[in-house]
Amino acid sequence: RKEVEQDPGPFNVPEGATVAFNCTYSNSASQSFFWYRQDCRKEPKLLMSVYSSGNEDGRFTAQLNRASQYISLLIRDSKLSDSATYLCVVNMVVGGSYIPTFGRGTSLIVHP
Amino acid sequence: DTGVSQDPRHKITKRGQNVTFRCDPISEHNRLYWYRQTLGQGPEFLTYFQNEAQLEKSRLLSDRFSAERPKGSFSTLEIQRTEQGDSAMYLCASSQDRGQPQHFGDGTRLSIL
């Protein structure tokens, strides 16, 4: 079982739709969680951090469920420009070190 | 622009050659990370530095791979005796401290002929 798992998709949605991605992690001692966006053949860019109480940034909402060991990302009112791969990152605690561990990414395609 | 910079952007070399990549992190960031990414996968952690100390190495990092950060500023990643399977994007990232978000460079795309 991979340490951080994501459904690779692709999620194919029309403009204006709401779409949600989940990401599960195996290490219950994990600290710090993030969502990144990666466009084709580009570097990952930070989308948002994920806080215990949940947080929102415009059309994007991130949530953390420590009991079930998953984080989620909700995108409302999808735009064509949201088409990208969304990567979740979990800082796994290994022997006192924080090891950032990425999921394989979920591909989102927003169509007109 | 004071973001993370990587050099070169692309490297094509023959199998068996040695290659070295450079990363310049954001100046006030203490932590520097190296990742490898292949098509359809997320970045895989290779190693990280806190200032000049290399604190963690993935078991993905075979003895052909070595990384340094001599003065706690820029870092180099060297691959000796390259193999076909080394073809990938090599990404560098930096962060202010542990648990903080990382900022990535553009990456170095390595192709082994």
HADDOCK unambig.tbl for C-alpha pairs under 7 A between the chains (distance, minus, plus):
assign (segid A and resid 32 and name CA) (segid B and resid 99 and name CA) 5.51 0.50 0.50
assign (segid A and resid 42 and name CA) (segid B and resid 106 and name CA) 6.59 0.50 0.50
assign (segid A and resid 43 and name CA) (segid B and resid 104 and name CA) 6.32 0.50 0.50
assign (segid A and resid 43 and name CA) (segid B and resid 105 and name CA) 6.62 0.50 0.50
assign (segid A and resid 43 and name CA) (segid B and resid 106 and name CA) 5.30 0.50 0.50
assign (segid A and resid 43 and name CA) (segid B and resid 107 and name CA) 6.65 0.50 0.50
assign (segid A and resid 44 and name CA) (segid B and resid 104 and name CA) 6.51 0.50 0.50
assign (segid A and resid 45 and name CA) (segid B and resid 104 and name CA) 6.99 0.50 0.50
assign (segid A and resid 91 and name CA) (segid B and resid 99 and name CA) 6.75 0.50 0.50
assign (segid A and resid 98 and name CA) (segid B and resid 98 and name CA) 6.49 0.50 0.50
assign (segid A and resid 98 and name CA) (segid B and resid 99 and name CA) 6.93 0.50 0.50
assign (segid A and resid 101 and name CA) (segid B and resid 45 and name CA) 6.72 0.50 0.50
assign (segid A and resid 102 and name CA) (segid B and resid 42 and name CA) 5.71 0.50 0.50
assign (segid A and resid 102 and name CA) (segid B and resid 43 and name CA) 6.12 0.50 0.50
assign (segid A and resid 102 and name CA) (segid B and resid 44 and name CA) 6.90 0.50 0.50
assign (segid A and resid 103 and name CA) (segid B and resid 42 and name CA) 5.60 0.50 0.50
assign (segid A and resid 104 and name CA) (segid B and resid 40 and name CA) 6.96 0.50 0.50
assign (segid A and resid 104 and name CA) (segid B and resid 41 and name CA) 4.53 0.50 0.50
assign (segid A and resid 104 and name CA) (segid B and resid 42 and name CA) 3.96 0.50 0.50
assign (segid A and resid 105 and name CA) (segid B and resid 41 and name CA) 6.93 0.50 0.50
assign (segid A and resid 105 and name CA) (segid B and resid 42 and name CA) 5.92 0.50 0.50
